[in-house]
Structure formats: C-alpha cells, structure tokens
C-alpha cells in the first residue's frame, strides 16, 4: 500500500522490519524486489528477483512470481 501511494522508502523500511522478524520468508524477499520494480529501480529489482529464485527454489509459487516479474522487468 505504501508503494502504491508513492512512498517507496517507507515501503522498503516496512519490508526490512518484517524481514527482521521473518528473515527466511520468501514472499517478503519477493515483495522487496517488487517495490523496486514498481518504483522503476530496475537494477535493484532484477538482483532481488534473481536472489529469490536462487535462494528459495523450494517455494514454487514465489519463484514463479519472481520469474514472471523478472521477465516483465526485461520487457520494460
């Protein structure tokens, strides 16, 4: 919601806080990449999506989302 409101830094801070509580939650790592994607920070987003794919191969749904988002990023 924060990123949709144009509050990118606040959105990233919220995800960082959540990652302190649940550092192994794949979806939080994906969301961090998505915030950068939405903010058109392509390099940061691409790196984070690649990390999700490599770090959490057992989480098929999150890996699929990361791959789709990475593909959309390359289209941009």
Secondary structure, 3 states (H helix, E strand, C coil): CCHHHCCHHHHHHHHHHHHHHCCCCHHHHHHHHHHHHHCCCHHHHHHHHHHHHHHCCCCHHHHHHHHHHHHHHHHC
